[in-house]
Amino acid sequence: MLQRYWFGDVDEQGCRVAGTDPAALAERAATLRTGMESYVPIDWEAARACGVVRTREEYIDLLRAVCTTLARKKIVVSYQARDVELLQMVRMLDELDNVINLLQERAAEWYQVTNPSFSRKYRSLPAKKMLSLIRRGAQGGLGDVAGEIERLTGTRSRLMREVSARADEVLPNTSALIGGLVAARLLSRAGGLSALAQMPGSTIQVLGSERALFSHLRAGTPPPKHGIIFQHRRVHNAPREVRGRVARVLAAKLAIAARLDYYRGEVAPEFLNDAQARIDAAGVAA
Amino acid sequence: MIWLQNVLVSPGEGGVYGERTLDGYRIWDPYRSKLAALYVLGGGVDLTPELRVLYLGAANGTTVSHVADYVETVYAVEFAPRPMQDLLEVARRRKNIVPIMADANRPDEYAPFMEAVDLVYQDVAQPNQVEIADRNLVFLKPGGHLILMLKTRSVDVRRDPAEVLAEARAGLERHLDVVEVRWLEPYHHDHAAIVCSLRE
């Protein structure tokens, strides 16, 4: 029975060696298709008998070189996918939100100590105004920090626009249904476009509410109606009694949209029209 | 296995993941590594210098590096690109690790690189862990061992871990003799080690 191994083809008559150059061997090995029914694991001495290597050490060295080359190639390919950078972008965006909030709160606390009359209570003081107030009013470190927070906020807004634009490109259909930002967050939670495209609608519906979901599965608490998709206006603006239905219909359409994005990669207007109508219809109270 | 003052260690070049050393040996922490936990609890298969090992779910290569300190060759299979980058770095410094980027679910992807091994070690977070083990038995020598780290929570979070374990054990017994079953408490929760040997 012919066996196709990384170093060449081996059968009862002998072997056909594929060379000793790791790059060439890796290229050949990537094309090998192995049927497992008649497969026999390698006896490394076959490689010696074929003249590929002289010692076990050489055998392992060459094999390692081939496998490392292959792995590096596969890593490059998997990072080339267009969704991989978007994933990092949206995670950075959410991290920025966290950091900015923390810094803002701390800056306000600090400012309040030096200016006892300052309080954010009982008046709506937007963060932007507060920061410029602190920057101008405080001396030294606090002023610097406020300036840095303002710059971070600017960075965040620019990144948000970038995420939206990239999501429109990578996830055209999903973005059309729930907007680029929320679409990108779904992608980030799923771990990639291919993962998202393989998810059932019911999973997409509760992505981001894992805590509530698992406490439901374990302890029987009420199940979550929505996770990340709650951030979409048609879900959080829906009347309470139909919110679950909107979330369910939206998630079901998102599952289809993600598959279109993954396998087709372009806008499907006929699907989008129908889906938008169905989602809107679900939001009308009975 | 090497024990110094009742601490499990492995011989080899340190500094792989910031592990501490003891008399020049690398400490193998049972809280970090499930395989170390199995040895500390008194179970497992002795790792000897002539052993060839297939390691499924190699991840960042921390446990792999300790196994490689003991045995002749480790075939380390990992699917995800991010941990694979770390694993490649570990494999660069340890000449007896063969890093393979492939899916343990699809042994045909790495069959052209594999020789028969004495030990299959499997630590993958997949619901079909027993099925994966079954598919990889083709690489195991008769009389060789399989150590399966069963993550019961990955199989089904709703079910009782003991029940999941019983089912896994029954599944493995179709082709293997189960030698030992051990929960990894207190080091790892809801994880069980199943040690099997392949019938001659």
Interface residues (C-beta under 8 A of the other chain):
Chain A: R4 Y5 W6 A29 L32 R33 T34 G35 M36 Y39 P41 I42 D43 W44 I60 D61 L63 R64 V66 C67 T68 L70 A71 R72 K74 I75 S78 Y79 F214 L217 R218
Chain B: T73 P81 M84 Q85 L88 A91 R92 K95 N96 I97 V98 P99 I100 M101 P107 D108 A111 P112 F113 M114 E115 A116 V117 R135 V138 F139 V157 R158
